[in-house]
Structure formats: C-alpha cells, structure tokens
Amino acid sequence: MKTLIFSHLYQRPGAPEQAPAALEATLAMWLDHLRGPGHYAGDIILFTNVAGISGGGITLKPYPDVPADARRAHLHRALSYHLVPTADYDVAMQMDLDLLAVGDINPLFPTDTRLWAAPSDATSLDWRHAWTLLPRWRRWSYRYSGWRMKEPGVSACVVASKTAVWEQNFGAWARMIRQHGNRPIPHLSDQSFLNLLYFEQTIAMCRWSPELIRHRDWDTADAACLFHFPCSRREHMARYQRVPRRQVDSPPSETHVRAWQPSLTLAAGKRLSTAAGPTPRDNPGAAQLPHALP
C-alpha cells in the first residue's frame, strides 16, 4: 500500500509575515517525529504559499488562492482536496503541523472505504462544531429531547481516506462547504463542516480511538501515537518532543531519526507504546499552521 501524508502552511494576504526560520523549525520537528517514533517511511507533501521554505525532506507544492479572511482560509484546505495527487497513492492522510508522532502511525491508514477522522474532546453538536449549521427547529428538537446531544465529535487535525474513494469522501466535505454559500462561517470553519458530515452520516465515516490521538493530558497517554497541540497548547510541543533537534537546513538522516529510542519515557515516567489499529465509530494570524481545536 503506497501512502501519502500531506499538510498545509500558508500566508494570508495582508497578514503579518512570520520568520521562515521559525516555520522551518516547526516543520523539522513534525517531520523528524514522523520519521522517528512515527515509523513513517512514505511520501510527505506540504502545500504552501510561503516564500523561503526549503522543506528539508518534504515535497513542496504550490498552494494558490488563499483567502485573506482567517476562517475562509481554513475552509480553503478542505476545498483544495483536488490538489492532492491521489492517482499516485493508495491512501492519503491530511495531518496538521501542530501534531507530534510519538508512536507507530502506520496502523492509522484506512483499509476500508470510510472517511476517517481524529476524535474530538467536544461533541458533534458542540456550538463550535455542527450546532450552528443546523436549522433552528432541529436545534430546538435536540435540546428539548436531549437526543444525540452527547454524541462524540471529530477533529480535522487528522483526516484520511483511500484514494479510490477520494471524491466520495473528501469531495463530500468540500461539497458541504460549498452548499453553505455565503452564509456566516461557523466557529471552527472546516472542522465544523466535518462534524456536520459526521453527524448527518452523509457518507460512511469513522473516528479513531481517543486513546490514539490525544489533545491534552499527554503525560498519561500511554497508547497514543499522535499528540495534538492546538492553539494555545502549541507552546507545549517542544516539551514533548522525542527526537533531538537538528539544523533545519539539513534533511533528516537515518542516523538522526534513529537517535529516538522506544525506551524514552513521558514526563510522568510512563513508557510510550505503539498504536493499536483503527477502531469502529463509537478538527488566525501570520503564516499559519492550520489547526483544529480538540
């Protein structure tokens, strides 16, 4: 099975520019963890419109027409699903740059035709998710009855699909956004629409186990293969890195990524373990690392 991981790094028109060196450092940390603890050896593509990014082991592709509005810029990545060279791969995974691989991520790649998404700590009908996208009468009905109010939601920080059903899966996400038209954009942009897709069961969807992708409480995440550091939690990324830092202008070498050892422990002294397979259904400012709240 030929696999692809892709991500986005963009500069919104008119937004303050961020130093390329800082962005390169984040990319290097993200990549080194995928190649090291993540045991990922497949291709990686970064869609970007930021000048001066070298990639350092990542294939760079243009990312045109980024909107100036922050929320519309987040929608743009879901709407740009057609840029992914799916004909060259069997399965593709969108992964945000504010994640660190701390265990084998390969079992996360789908082997069925469903769209897979990261778990969220919030419900599908959280006000930041699908809630405001539903008609008022449906919201009243759910709130009055309590029905489906506690169903778990999904995060757009990691989303994956087999490429044979790419148009069916990622295309459905994009079509739902387009159908919304020019109405106000919900709080979490693309993640809000992903939750609506999940809630309405428009297509077959699954979310990975919350034990595999953790948005908080990283010290007790024994079974996790991915740590997510959304928004203000991004400042904790360096604390949890498992691969020694390298010069950002040099690609990751075999020697470098093997500097990571499986015996490394978490801050609480608990050992990291590799990920289990997918489980059945029970994510503004300068140059941006697109993020999803947990």
Secondary structure, 3 states (H helix, E strand, C coil): CCEEEEEEEECCCCCCCCCHHHHHHHHHHHHHHHHCCCCCCCEEEEEECCCCCCCCCCEEEECCCCCCCHHHHHHHHHHCHHHCCHHHCCEEEEECCCEEECCCCHHHCCCCCCEEEEEEEEECCCCCCCHHHCCHHHHHHHHHHCCCCCCEEEEEEEEEEEHHHHHHHHHHHHHHHHHHCCCCCCCCCHHHHHHHHHHHCCCCEEECCCCCEECCCHHHCCCCCEEECCHHHHHHCHHHCCCCCCCCCCCCCHHHHCCCCCCCECCCCCECCCCCCCCCCCCCCCCECCCCCC
